[in-house]
Amino acid sequence: MGKNYELSDEEKKILQKHKDLAEKANKKQESFWSDEYPGYSVDEKVKYWLASIHHGMRMQGEATGDQYSEFSAEWYKYVKLKEPAFDMIFEKVVPLLGFDFNWNEYKGRIAANSK
């Protein structure tokens, strides 16, 4: 059996700094969704979701070779929680993505395992 490892004071400080930064980021995200986002106009919401989805699809495409892997039933539940009118907004986002969007692929991904 190996020895128990105890963190040094420096390691504890680094860990605490990481925890503090994560908490700050979570609070900032909560503030965005509760305070900032609800005040957005439809056009501003379209711009927000366009940037978010375009970035996500690009990153997933580069990382996995499957740009649609961003979409899932869990993702869809999350975005509907944050934006109940997401479907209407997404209809406006898709033509702005700059490529032919595969609606069948998207619908299959968000419906998978949603039973």
N, C-alpha and C positions, 0 to 999 in steps of 0.2 A: 504494500500500500504506500502511496505517495504522501508527502507532507501536505498539511493544509496550507494554502497560500493566503497570506494576508496582504491587502493592498497597502502600499506606502502612502504617506501623507500626500505626496504629489499626485499619485494615482487617484486618491480620494477627491482631491480638489478638481482634477480633470473630470472625473465622473460626475461630481456635483455641478460643475459648469455645464456639462452636456445636459443634465437633467433640467437645469434652469433654462437653458436655451430651448429645449423641447417644450417646456411648459409655456414659455413666452410665445413660441410659434403657435401652440395650440390656442392660447388666449387670443392671439392676433387673428387666427382663422375663425374662431367663434365670434369675435367682434365683427369681422367682415360679413359673415352670414346673418348676424342678428341686427347689425347697425347700418352697414354700408349697402350691401346687396339689395335689401328691400326697397331702397330709394332709387334704384336704377330704373331708367325708362326701358321700354322693350328694346329699343335700338342698343342701349348700353348692355343689356343682358345678352343680346345676340352677339355683340362684340366680345363680351366676356367668354361665352361658351364657344365661340369660333376659335379664339386664341387657345383656350383650354383643350378643346377636342383636337384641333390641328396639331398642337404640341404633343398631346398624348398619342395620337395615331402615328406621328412621325417617329417619336421615341420608341414606341412598341414595334413599329416596322423595322427600325434599325436594330433593335435588341433581339427581336424574336423572328423577324422575317414575316410577321403577320400583323399588319397594322390594325386589323379588327380585333385583336386580342385584348384591346383596351375595354371592349364592351362585354358586359356580362349581366346576368340577372341581378347580382348584388350591386354592381355599378349603377344599373338603372334604378333600383330601389333607392339608392343613395341620392342620385340627382333629382328624383321625383320628390324626395323628402325636402331637399334644398330648394327646388323650383317646381312647384306643382304644375305650372304651365310649360314644363320642359318640352313636351311633344310639339307644341305650337312654335316654340322658339327654335327647336332643332330643325323644323321644316324650313325655317329662314336661314339657318346656319349652313345646311348642306350645300346649297348652290354656291356659297362663298368659299367652300373648301378648296376649290381649284382643281378638282379631279372628279371623275365619274364615281359617285358614291354607290356602293352596292347595298341597296336597301334590304334585299333578301338576307344577305349575310348579317347585317346589323340586327334585323328582327329575329333571326335565328339565335344570335348570341344573347340578346336580352331576354329571350323567352326560355332559354335553356335552364333546366333545373328550377324553374319558378313555380313548380306545382306545390 
